[in-house]
Amino acid sequence: MRDREKVRETLQACLKNGNFMVGFLILLSVLLVALFSEQIAPYGYTEQLVGGKFSPPSAEFWFGTDELGRDVFSRVVAGTRITLWVAFIGATLELVLGVTVGLICGYFGKWIDRVFSFLTDLTWCIPGTILALAVVTLLGKGLTNSVIAISLVSWASYARPVRAKTMSLKNMAFVETGTAFGESSFSLMFRYILPNVVPSLIVMVSMSLPATILSTTTLSFLGLGSQAPSPDWGLALSKGIDYIGTAPWLSVFPGIALVYTVLGFNLLGEGLRDILDPHMKSQ
């Protein structure tokens, strides 16, 4: 009964939170576009000469066409899948690395904490974009390598809070009870401590996803991420810069799609922070 009441209260809080609802609706629309992109897009994103080259936005081509006569609207729609894939894979890799390191540091302490904390601080102090560029240079160009690079430089943002939370929880009565019953360190970390960190993790993930998307877009913009003919929005922005004076729609519409998606994640993250983490309420 208490769990049901808690769930009901959380749902009510979500419905009453303006940031959460607006962000949720924005991301729901992005998700629906990604799921039904093949039905929504009138042309394939690699299909050339569907119209004249550099045709401006019109009733037939809503977002115009590019230098190869491809429909920009179809390419922007196809790009939503790439953006959501980047967000999901990036968040998963960052969570696995950050949470694991944070739990180990906070639970064991001593020299293990000092070693991993040093690595965390080292990763944290180096500018993320520069470090990501170095990693991509080693791994090679490509969207997958870009996501891996961003994850390898962003996990520290999860490790620090998880470490602090673990240190405050490991001496709690329920953890000591598990120790008395002979539970292993692995079990204590992942069965006893981790569930109590999950609400904070949800907030952290929702707040860090926009940065992951923008960082990956930056690498694509610099030519190190997605490669042609991918409909990636960062790559579209990079290619559109060459024609910004004569065909601005090549950059404007992918840019609007990127801003729209990032805004949705930001609003959702702020709403979740207010709902799940009362100590960090927006002012």
C-alpha positions in Angstrom: 0.0 0.0 0.0 2.8 2.4 0.9 4.5 1.7 -2.5 1.3 2.4 -4.3 0.7 5.6 -2.5 4.3 6.7 -3.2 3.9 5.9 -6.9 0.6 7.9 -7.0 2.2 10.8 -5.3 5.1 10.8 -7.7 2.7 10.7 -10.7 0.8 13.6 -9.3 4.0 15.5 -8.8 5.0 14.8 -12.4 1.6 16.1 -13.7 1.9 19.2 -11.7 5.5 20.0 -12.7 5.5 22.2 -15.8 9.1 21.6 -16.8 8.6 17.8 -16.6 5.4 17.8 -18.7 6.7 20.1 -21.4 10.0 18.2 -21.6 8.1 14.9 -21.6 5.8 16.0 -24.5 8.8 17.3 -26.5 10.7 14.1 -26.1 7.6 12.0 -26.8 7.2 13.8 -30.1 10.9 13.2 -31.0 10.5 9.5 -30.0 7.4 9.1 -32.2 9.2 10.8 -35.2 12.1 8.4 -34.7 9.9 5.3 -34.5 7.8 6.2 -37.5 10.5 8.0 -39.5 10.1 5.7 -42.5 6.4 6.5 -42.7 6.9 10.2 -42.0 9.7 10.9 -44.4 8.5 11.2 -48.0 11.9 10.1 -49.4 14.9 8.1 -48.4 17.6 10.1 -46.8 20.1 9.0 -49.4 17.8 9.4 -52.3 19.2 12.0 -54.7 17.7 14.3 -57.3 14.2 14.1 -55.8 14.0 17.8 -56.7 16.2 20.5 -58.0 19.5 21.2 -56.3 19.2 23.9 -53.6 15.4 24.2 -53.9 14.1 26.5 -51.2 11.4 25.3 -48.7 8.1 24.9 -50.5 4.8 23.0 -50.2 6.5 20.0 -51.9 9.8 20.2 -50.1 9.1 21.5 -46.6 12.7 22.0 -45.6 14.1 22.5 -49.2 16.7 20.3 -50.9 20.5 20.2 -50.6 23.4 20.3 -53.0 22.6 16.7 -54.2 18.9 17.3 -54.6 18.1 15.3 -51.4 15.0 16.2 -49.4 16.2 18.0 -46.2 13.0 17.2 -44.3 13.5 13.4 -44.9 17.1 13.7 -43.7 16.2 15.7 -40.5 13.5 13.1 -39.7 16.0 10.2 -40.2 18.5 12.0 -38.0 16.2 11.7 -34.9 17.1 8.0 -34.7 20.8 8.7 -34.6 20.3 11.3 -31.9 18.3 9.0 -29.6 20.7 6.2 -30.3 23.6 8.4 -29.3 21.7 9.5 -26.1 20.9 5.9 -25.1 24.3 4.3 -25.8 26.2 7.3 -24.4 24.2 7.2 -21.1 24.6 3.5 -20.8 28.4 3.5 -21.1 28.7 6.5 -18.8 26.5 4.9 -16.2 28.3 1.6 -16.2 31.7 3.2 -15.9 30.8 6.0 -13.5 28.5 3.9 -11.2 31.0 1.0 -11.0 33.9 3.3 -10.1 31.8 5.4 -7.7 30.6 2.3 -5.8 34.1 0.8 -5.6 35.6 4.0 -4.3 32.9 4.7 -1.8 32.6 1.2 -0.4 36.2 0.1 -0.1 38.0 3.4 0.5 41.7 3.4 1.4 44.2 3.0 -1.4 41.5 1.9 -3.9 39.6 5.1 -3.3 42.8 7.1 -3.7 43.7 5.5 -7.0 40.3 5.7 -8.6 39.7 9.2 -7.3 42.9 10.3 -8.9 41.8 8.9 -12.2 38.4 10.6 -11.8 40.0 13.9 -11.0 42.4 13.5 -13.9 39.5 12.9 -16.3 37.5 15.7 -14.8 40.2 18.4 -15.0 41.0 17.9 -18.7 38.6 19.7 -21.1 36.1 17.1 -22.3 36.1 18.1 -26.0 39.9 18.1 -26.2 40.1 14.7 -24.5 37.4 13.3 -26.7 39.2 14.5 -29.8 42.3 12.6 -28.6 40.3 9.5 -28.1 38.7 9.7 -31.5 42.1 10.2 -33.1 43.2 6.9 -31.5 40.0 5.0 -32.3 39.3 6.5 -35.7 36.5 8.5 -37.2 32.9 7.3 -36.9 29.7 7.8 -34.8 30.3 4.7 -32.6 33.8 5.8 -31.8 32.6 9.3 -31.0 30.0 8.0 -28.6 32.7 5.8 -26.9 35.1 8.8 -26.7 32.4 11.0 -25.1 31.6 8.3 -22.6 35.2 7.8 -21.7 35.5 11.5 -20.8 32.1 11.9 -19.1 31.9 9.0 -16.7 33.5 11.1 -13.9 30.4 13.2 -13.6 28.6 10.0 -12.3 31.5 8.6 -10.2 31.8 11.5 -7.8 28.2 11.7 -6.6 27.9 7.9 -6.5 31.1 7.7 -4.4 29.8 10.3 -1.9 26.4 8.6 -1.7 28.0 5.2 -1.1 30.2 6.5 1.7 27.1 7.9 3.5 25.2 4.6 3.0 27.8 1.9 3.7 27.5 2.4 7.5 23.7 2.3 7.6 21.9 -0.4 9.6 20.5 -2.2 6.5 24.0 -2.6 5.0 25.4 -3.8 8.3 22.6 -6.3 8.5 23.5 -7.6 5.1 27.1 -8.0 6.3 26.0 -9.9 9.3 24.1 -12.4 7.1 27.3 -13.0 5.1 26.5 -11.0 2.0 29.5 -10.4 -0.3 30.9 -7.0 -1.1 29.5 -7.2 -4.6 26.0 -8.0 -3.3 26.2 -5.2 -0.7 27.2 -2.7 -3.4 24.7 -3.6 -6.1 21.8 -5.1 -4.1 21.8 -2.9 -1.0 23.5 0.4 -1.8 22.8 0.9 -5.6 19.0 0.9 -5.3 19.2 3.8 -2.9 21.3 5.8 -5.4 18.9 5.2 -8.4 16.7 8.3 -7.8 19.8 10.5 -7.9 21.1 8.6 -11.0 17.9 9.2 -12.9 18.3 13.0 -12.3 22.0 12.9 -13.3 21.2 10.9 -16.5 18.5 13.3 -17.6 20.7 16.3 -16.9 23.8 14.9 -18.7 22.1 13.6 -21.9 21.9 17.0 -23.6 25.7 17.4 -23.1 26.3 13.9 -24.5 24.2 14.8 -27.6 25.9 18.2 -28.1 29.4 16.7 -27.7 28.7 14.0 -30.2 27.2 16.6 -32.6 30.3 18.7 -32.1 32.6 15.8 -33.2 30.4 15.2 -36.2 30.5 18.9 -37.0 34.3 18.7 -36.9 34.3 15.7 -39.3 35.3 13.1 -36.7 31.8 11.7 -36.0 29.2 10.6 -38.5 30.4 10.4 -42.1 28.5 11.1 -45.3 25.9 10.2 -46.3 24.6 9.9 -42.7 21.7 12.2 -41.8 23.4 13.1 -38.5 22.4 16.7 -37.5 26.0 17.7 -36.6 27.2 16.6 -40.0 24.3 18.4 -41.7 25.3 21.6 -39.8 28.9 21.2 -40.9 28.0 20.7 -44.6 25.4 23.5 -44.5 28.0 26.0 -43.3 29.5 26.0 -46.9 26.2 27.2 -48.3 25.0 29.4 -45.4 24.7 32.5 -47.7 22.9 30.8 -50.6 21.0 28.0 -48.9 20.6 28.7 -45.2 17.9 26.1 -44.8 20.6 23.4 -44.9 21.8 24.5 -41.5 18.7 26.1 -40.0 16.4 23.1 -39.9 18.9 20.6 -38.5 19.9 23.3 -36.0 16.2 23.8 -34.9 15.8 20.0 -34.5 18.9 19.8 -32.4 17.8 22.7 -30.1 14.3 21.3 -29.8 15.6 17.9 -28.7 18.2 19.3 -26.3 15.6 21.6 -24.8 13.3 18.6 -24.2 16.0 16.8 -22.3 16.9 19.9 -20.3 13.3 20.5 -19.2 12.7 16.9 -18.4 15.9 16.8 -16.3 14.9 19.9 -14.4 11.5 18.5 -13.7 12.9 15.2 -12.5 15.3 17.0 -10.3 12.5 18.9 -8.6 10.4 15.7 -8.2 13.0 13.1 -7.2 15.7 15.2 -5.5 14.0 17.7 -3.2 17.4 19.0 -1.9 18.2 20.3 -5.4 15.0 22.0 -6.3 15.1 24.7 -9.0 15.1 28.2 -7.6 
